[in-house]
Amino acid sequence: MSIFQHHAFRRFRTFAFSAPRRPRHPLLRIALGVVGIALLLALVVLGVFVGAAMLAGGMLWRLWAQRGKPAAGARRGSIDGDYHVVGKAQLPLAR
């Protein structure tokens, strides 16, 4: 006898892989819907706070890594150079 023909396997298969059923009682349906929406909103809010904390941590990390170094604007100076105006490029006439 194969393991797949055993009654315990068939009972497990029907229990584990069956589709979840909605409750029949209307108040229970509404309550579970409200719980689902509340869980979804809680996860969204938690995700926003975790993202903000990661951004703040990254900015603090960057500030900590740059401590003691001079600011980039302090060492900038003017750049001298010569320039000339280049005329508009002209293509040879197509024949």
Secondary structure, DSSP 4 states (H G I P E B T S, - for coil): --GGGSHHHHHHHHHHSSPPPPPSSHHHHHHHHHHHHHHHHHHHHHHHHHHHHHHHHHHHHHHHHTTTSPPTTTT---------PPPPP-PPPP-
